[in-house]
Amino acid sequence: MRGFRLTRLQPGSLLQRLGLQPGDVIQKVNGLSLNSPEEALVAYQQLHNEGTVRLEILRRNRPFTLTYEIR
C-alpha cells in the first residue's frame, strides 16, 4: 500500500473537517503520488497555485476521492 495513513485526527481539525477519517490512506493529491516525504512536500508546494484540491484516498481498502475548491 502506498501513501500516508492517518492514525489520529484531532477533533475539529482541518483534516477532520475535510472529511478525512482515522485509517484513511492519502495516496495522491491532484494526481501527484505520495510515496515519500519528498513527494508529499512537492504536492504541498504545488497546492499554493491550485484552485481545486483532489485527494485520492483508500478508506477501508476501497478507493475514494475527495474534491475541494480553494477560495
C-alpha positions in Angstrom: 0.0 0.0 0.0 1.4 3.4 -1.0 0.7 6.7 0.6 0.3 8.1 4.1 -2.0 6.5 6.7 -3.8 8.9 9.0 -3.8 7.4 12.5 -5.2 10.1 14.7 -7.1 13.3 14.0 -7.7 16.0 16.5 -11.5 16.7 17.0 -12.3 19.7 14.9 -9.0 19.6 13.0 -8.9 20.8 9.4 -8.3 17.2 8.2 -11.4 16.0 10.1 -13.5 18.9 8.7 -12.4 18.0 5.2 -13.9 14.6 5.7 -10.8 12.5 6.4 -11.0 9.7 9.0 -8.5 7.8 11.0 -7.3 4.9 8.9 -7.6 6.7 5.6 -4.5 6.4 3.4 -3.9 9.5 1.3 -2.4 8.2 -1.9 -2.5 11.2 -4.3 -3.0 14.9 -4.2 -4.0 16.5 -7.5 -2.7 13.4 -9.3 0.7 13.5 -7.5 1.6 10.3 -5.7 2.5 10.4 -2.0 5.0 7.6 -1.6 7.7 9.6 0.2 8.0 12.7 2.4 9.7 14.4 -0.6 6.7 13.7 -2.9 4.4 15.0 -0.2 6.4 18.2 0.0 6.2 18.7 -3.8 2.4 18.2 -3.6 2.1 20.6 -0.8 4.1 23.3 -2.6 2.0 23.0 -5.7 -1.2 23.5 -3.8 -0.4 27.2 -3.4 -1.1 27.6 -7.1 -4.2 25.5 -7.3 -7.9 26.4 -7.2 -9.0 22.8 -6.6 -7.6 20.1 -4.4 -8.4 16.4 -5.2 -7.4 13.8 -2.7 -7.3 10.2 -3.7 -7.5 8.0 -0.7 -8.1 4.4 0.4 -10.8 4.0 3.1 -11.4 0.5 4.3 -9.3 -0.7 1.4 -11.7 1.0 -1.1 -10.7 3.9 -3.4 -12.4 7.2 -2.5 -11.9 10.7 -3.9 -12.5 14.0 -2.1 -12.5 17.2 -4.1 -12.4 20.7 -2.7 -12.5 24.2 -4.2 -10.0 26.7 -2.7 -11.1 30.3 -2.5 
